[in-house]
Amino acid sequence: MPLVMIRIDDRLIHGQVVVGWGNLIKPDRILLSSDEVATVEWQRTIYLSAVPEHLAASVLTLKDTVHALKNNEFGDESVLLLVDSPKSVVTLVENGIDIKEVNVGGMHFKPGKNQISSFIFVDQQDIDSFKILCDKGIFLEGRDVPTRTPVDICTVLGLNE
């Protein structure tokens, strides 16, 4: 089961993901990994309703995502994995999921976050998580839509020195 993309996007499933990235990478399944969304039925229902009928979709906790990926529960399907924060990616990596590259999409403004690109705002927890990922050699590509020129998040934050 190939992970065709791992994407951090605090909006999770929305048009840029489904149309922009979906049309480019053509996944068989969208896997939303979020402890909050997986445990709140109305949130799960809303996110799943945004997935086109031709795509399979799952909403799992981080722990269940690790289990599903380690046990190849999606078989030969190509999977677009969505998480809402860098910390979630660290959790997956620390639990044995082999990740080489992460697409950093929308991380929107919230109080206490500073802008590092037009679509990425970070706080110290985000930077600390990115540092862990950069130190593991994971490429962090900042790019909200496929047509945008990617930026190297590790370089932008000075984390690969």
Residue pairs with C-beta under 8 A, 6 or more apart in sequence:
1 69
1 72
1 73
1 74
1 75
1 76
1 77
1 78
1 79
2 78
2 79
3 69
3 79
3 80
3 81
3 99
4 25
4 26
4 27
4 78
4 79
4 80
5 21
5 25
5 27
5 80
5 81
5 103
6 81
6 83
6 89
6 99
6 101
6 102
6 103
7 17
7 21
7 80
7 81
7 82
7 83
7 102
7 103
7 104
7 105
8 83
8 84
8 85
8 86
8 88
8 89
8 102
8 103
8 104
8 105
8 107
9 16
9 17
9 82
9 83
9 84
9 105
9 106
9 107
10 84
10 85
10 106
10 107
10 108
11 106
11 108
12 32
12 34
12 37
12 47
12 82
12 84
13 30
13 32
13 47
13 48
13 50
13 51
13 57
13 82
14 50
16 105
16 106
16 144
16 145
17 30
17 80
17 82
17 105
18 30
18 50
18 51
18 52
18 55
20 145
20 146
21 80
21 103
21 145
21 146
22 30
22 52
22 55
22 80
24 146
25 78
25 80
26 78
27 55
27 77
27 78
27 79
27 80
28 55
28 56
28 74
28 77
28 78
28 79
29 55
29 56
29 57
29 58
29 74
29 77
29 78
29 79
29 80
30 51
30 55
30 56
30 57
30 58
30 79
30 80
30 82
31 57
31 58
31 60
31 65
31 68
31 74
31 79
31 80
31 81
31 82
32 38
32 47
32 57
32 58
32 59
32 60
32 82
33 59
33 60
33 61
33 62
33 65
33 81
33 82
33 83
33 88
33 92
34 59
34 61
34 62
34 83
34 84
34 88
35 61
35 62
36 43
37 43
37 44
37 47
37 59
38 44
38 59
38 60
38 61
38 64
39 61
44 59
47 59
48 57
48 59
51 57
56 77
58 68
58 74
60 68
62 83
62 88
62 91
62 92
62 95
63 95
65 81
65 92
65 97
66 92
66 95
66 96
66 97
67 73
68 74
69 92
69 97
70 96
70 97
83 89
83 92
85 107
85 126
85 129
86 104
86 126
86 129
86 130
86 133
87 125
87 126
87 129
89 99
89 102
89 129
89 133
89 138
90 129
90 132
90 133
92 99
93 99
93 132
93 133
93 136
93 138
99 138
100 137
100 138
100 139
101 138
101 139
101 140
101 141
102 133
102 138
102 139
102 140
102 141
103 141
103 143
104 120
104 140
104 141
104 142
104 143
104 153
105 119
105 143
105 144
106 119
106 120
106 144
107 113
107 119
107 120
107 121
107 122
107 126
108 119
108 121
109 115
109 121
110 121
110 123
112 123
113 121
113 122
113 123
113 126
114 121
114 122
114 123
115 121
116 122
116 142
116 153
116 156
116 157
117 142
117 151
117 156
119 142
119 144
120 142
120 153
122 130
122 157
127 157
127 159
130 140
130 153
130 154
130 157
130 159
131 157
131 159
133 140
134 140
134 153
134 154
134 157
134 159
134 160
135 159
139 152
139 154
140 152
140 153
140 154
141 150
141 151
141 152
141 153
142 150
142 151
142 152
142 153
142 156
143 149
143 150
143 151
152 160
153 159
154 160
